Amino acid sequence: MTEFWLISAPGEKTCQQTWDKLMVATTRTNNLSTNNKFNIPDLKVGTLDVLVGLSDELAKLDTFVESVVKKVAQYMADVLEDSRDKVQENLLANGVDLVTYVTRFQWDMAKYPIKQSLKNISEIISKQVTQIDNDLKARASAYNNLKGNLQNLERKNAGSLMTRSLADIVKKEDFVLDSEYLITMLVVVPKTSYADWQKTYETLAEMVVPRSTKLLFEDNESGLFSVTLFRKAVDDFKHKARENKFTVRDFQYNEEEMKADKEEMTRLSTDKKKQFGPLVRWLKVNFSEAFIAWIHIKALRVFVESVLRYGLPVNFQAMLLQPNKKNMKKLREVLYDLYKHLDSSAAIIDASMDIPGLNLSQQEYYPYVYYKIDCNLLDFKV
């Protein structure tokens, strides 16, 4: 299970008692969840008005930062196209896997100094993650253009003889070049029609050079034949070939152009390899930064919500539960029984229930402070 429930409850006589009660209720006898204390430092409370406003702002920031974390993770998966199993080992926070980071969470005092106001800390996070988002867009756009151009060129060199580039198939000696009167044409003939071609090609126009056809290349369905004729017969030949279901490819042998295409492909391929390493490193570093920022927002939200719900002085225990998948419903019931006295009006309401006029902003409401953290950030199962 990569899903965690980050909850808080007010301190009994001490916060340790709150923790002990939770442990007895959820782990001693029934193994409903694996629990860790979630350490939140002594943050500056500020005024009630600021806290109420900040509660809404943090909810929006939480959604935004989660979306950036997922975008960076998903783009990492796209970039590591052939080795998606390696994606998970690159998605780390502070050099450790995400579950370890969350369960051993420690506030980063250097990045987010707790002497600052809560609003300032949330603004530091907002600016930092907005920058990551903007950088990701720019880097992804540059790399995707390069990748797209390379794929287009690769596509030109693959596919059926009807559409693919012929530059890497034909050689100079296959053509009559620099002749005022003669021209070599390339014709795609279905494999089932080889015999028809050999019988008829000399009669498709008046001025076809006898015995001039040669099979240059085959794929699964067709063959590419060369044929030499007088320039003045080209239009007539094309017309008759079409009637016989032979496809004349519009191709002129031009060494300069073919060389330029090959060089372009080599250049794009080299550029892609050059950009790949730095891009993966950037994604790794900034995934870690964004994920760390996201968990700090969760900590801020728990702090703000706990003060708003449980009052001052600050006295609550934040706890991280990793539910046992089979017992999630039972765990909810146990937590409800444990904390229902905190808010008599809070029946168990789930966000998936559509209650007219009740806007839960997609967030479940319980008598205790609750936020979900899901460390499975990718659409595919790694």
N, C-alpha and C positions, 0 to 999 in steps of 0.2 A: 504493500500500500504506500503510495506517495502522497496520500492526502493527510493533512494535519488539521486539527481544530485548535486554534489559539483562543483560549478563554481566560477570563479573570473573574475572581470572586473576592468580596471584601475580606480583610483579615478578621479572624475571630479575635481572641485575646492577642494572638500573634499570627503573623502570616504563615508561620510554620504549621500551626494547627489547621489552617485552611488547606494547606498542602497535604497534611497527613490524612485529613478526612477524605479528600479526593482519592488518595492512594488506596485507602481502605475500601471505598465504594467501587473502584473501577479495576483494581488489580489483585487485591489480596486473595479473593476467593473466585472471581469469575473471569479474569483475563479479558476484560473488555477493551483495554487500550494499553499502549506503552506511553508513559508520561515523563515529561521533563519540566523542570522549572524553567521559565522563560525570563531571563534577567533584563529588566528595564531599569536604567539608572534614575537617580533623582533629577527629573527634568523640571524646568521652571513652569509653574502652573499658569501664571498670568490671571487675567480677569475672566469671569464667567462669560461675558459677552464674546470675548475673543475665542474662548473654547467652543462655544456654540457655533460660531462662524467657521472655525477651523475644522470642526467635525465634518461639515459638508465639503469643505475644500479638500480635506484628506481623502474623503470617499472618491472624489473625482480623480485626485492624483493617484490613488491606489489603482484605479481602473486603467489610467493612462500608462503608468509604469509597468503594470502587468502586461499590457499590450506590447510595449517596447521589448520587454524581456522575451516574450513569445516570438516577436518578429526577428530578434537577433538569433534566437535558437533555431527558428525555422530556416532562416537564411544560411546559418551554419550547415544545416542538413542539405540545403540546395547546393551549396558550394562543395561540400564533401560528397559529391554525387555518387561516386562508386564505392564509398566506404561509409555508408550511413551507420553501420554498427560502431564506427569510431566517434560518432557525434556525441554520444553520451559521455565518453571519456574526456571530451573537450568542454562539456558543459559543467564547469566547476565554479565554486564561489570561494574566493580566497585560497585556491589550491586544493580544496576538499570537495567531495561530492555534496550535492544539494541537501540531502537528508541529514548528513553529518553537520553541515553548516547551520541548518535550521535548529537541530536539536541541541547544538552547543552554542547557540547565538550569544555573541558578546557585542555590546554597543561599540561602534568605532568612534572613539573620542576625538581622534585626529581629524577625521572627515566631517563629523557632525558634532561640534563642541557643545556640550550640554549647558555651558554658561550662556549660550545664545537663547533667545526666546523660541518657543515651539514654532511660531510663524516663520522665523528666520530659518530654522532647520528645514522646515517643509519647502521653503523657497530655494535653499541650497540644493535640495534633492530635485526639485522641479527643473531648475536650470541645468543641472548636471545631466538629467535623463533626456531633457529636450535636446541638448547638444548631441548626445549619443544617437537620438532618433534622426536628427538632421544629417549627422555624419554617415549614418547607415544608408540613408536615402542616396546621398551623393556617391558613396563607395559602391553600393549595389548597382546603381545606374551605370557607372563606368564599367564595372565588371560584366554586367549583363549585356551591354552593347558589344563589348569585345567578344563575349561568348556567342552572342547572336550572330555576329558577322562571321565568326569562325564556323558556326553550324551551317550557315547559309552556303559558305564555300564548300564545306564537306558534303552538304546535300547535293550540290551541283555535281560533285564527283562520284555520287552514288545514284541509285535508282535505275530506272529502265533506260535502254538505249534511245528511247523516244525523247527523253528529256535531259539526260545527264550530260555533263561536259565531256567532250571527246578528246580534249587536249592531252590527257595522259594515256590515251589509247593509240592514237595515230603517230606515225613517224614521218619525217620529211620525205623519205624514199617512197612513201605510199602515194605521192602526188606528182602530177606533172605541173611544174611551177614555171613562172616567167614565160609562158607561151602566149603568143598573140591570139592563136586560134583554138588551142585545146584547153580543157578544164577537167579536173577530177572532181567527181561528186561522190558523196557518201549516202548510202541508202540503207534503211533499216528494213530487213526482210524477216517475217515470222518464220520460225524453224520449219513449220509445216509447208511453207511455200518455197523452200530452197530450189526444188526441181523446176517449179514454174519460173522462178527468176532466171535460172541458167538457160531455160528454153527461150525466154521472151526478151531479156534485157536489151539484146542487140537490135530488136525491132521496135522498141518503145519510141524511138525517134529516128530520123533518117541518117543522122551523122554520128552514130555511136561507134567507137573504135572496137572492132571485133576482138573477142577473147581478152578484153581489158579488165574484166571483173576479178576481184580478189576478196576472199573473206578475211577481214582484219581482226574481228573480235566477236565473241558470242557471250550472251548471258543466258538465263534459263529459258527465255521465250523467243529471242530473236538473234539474228546475226547482223553485223555491220559489214556491208560490202562496199568496195570502191568501184567506180566505173568511170572511164574517160570518154569524153565526147567533144564535139565542136561547140564552141561558145554559143553560136547562133541557134543551136538546137535545144538549149537549156529549158526554155519555157515549155516547149512541146514535150520534152522528156518528163518534166515534173508533172505535167497534166496527165500524161498516159500512165506514169508510175502510180499516181494517186488512184486512178481508175482500177488499177490492178492490186490495190491495197499494199503497195510498197511506199514507204515514207522517206522522202528525200530530206536529209538534215541540212539545214542552212549553216554551212560551215566553211570558213576560209582559213587555210593554213597561214598563221601569222606567228612566227617564232617570238617576236618581241612581246606580243600580247600574252602568249602562253607562258613565257618566262616571268612576266609581271604577275600573273595569277599565282604561279607557284611561289614566287617570292612573298606575295601578300599573305598566302596561307602560312608559310614558314614564320613570317613576322608575327601574325596574329597568335599562332600557336606558342611562340616564344614569349610574347607579351603576357599571354594567359598564364603560362608557367611562372613567369616573373612575379605576377601580381598575386598568385595563389597563396604563397607562403605568408607574405605580409598581411594579406586579407584575413586568413585564418587566425593569425596571431591577434589582429585587431578585434576580430569577433570574439575570440576567447577572453581577452582582457575586458572588453566592454560588456560581454554577457555577465561576467563576474561582477563588474561595477553596477550594472542595472539590477541584477538579482539582489545584491547586498542592499542597494537603495530600497528595493521593494520590501524586503523584510524589515528594514528600519521604519518604513511607512506603517507596516503592520504594528510595530512596537508603538509608534506614535499614536496610532488609532486606538490601541488598547488603553494606553495611558489617558488620552483625552476622554474616551468613552467611560472609563472607570471612574475618573474624577467627576464627570457629569452625572453618572448614575449613583455612585456610592458616597459622593461628597468629600469634604475636607475634614480633618487633615488627610493627606494621601495615605491610604492604608488598604492595599489590595495585593493579591498574589496572582501574577500572570502564569498560566500553565499551558504547556503544549502537549496535546494528546494525539497520539497516532492510533486511530481506531483500528480494531481488529475487524476486517471486512465483514465477517459473518455476523458480527454483533452490533452493527452501527445503530440499529433501531433501539436495541436494548440499552446501549450506552446513552442515547438521547433521553430515554425514560429515567435512567439512574441519575443523570445530571439534573433533570427536571425535578425529581424528588428531592435532590440534594439542595437545590437553589430556589425552589418555587416561592419560598418565603420572601425572597428579595423583591418580587414584583407580582402581586396577586393577580394583576390584570393580564399577565403574559401566559396565555395558553400556548401550547406548542403550535406555532404558525410556520408553515413552510412556504418559501418563496414560490414554489411550483403551484400553490393553491391560488386560484384567481378570485380574490375577494374584491368586489366593486368598491371603489372609493378608498381602498387601503393601499397606499403606495409604499411598498417595502424596498424600493430601488434594488430589486433582485437580491436583497440581503435578508436571510432568515432572521426572525426576532425571537430571542429566548430571554428568560429572566436573568441570565448571566451575560456578560459581554462575550461575544463570539465572532470570530473571523476565520474563514477557511483559507488554508494555504495548500495549493496543489503543486507538487514539484514535477508532475508529468506535463511538460510544457510543449510537447510536440504532437502533431496530428497522427503520426505513425507510431506504431509500437516498436521501440528500439530493441 
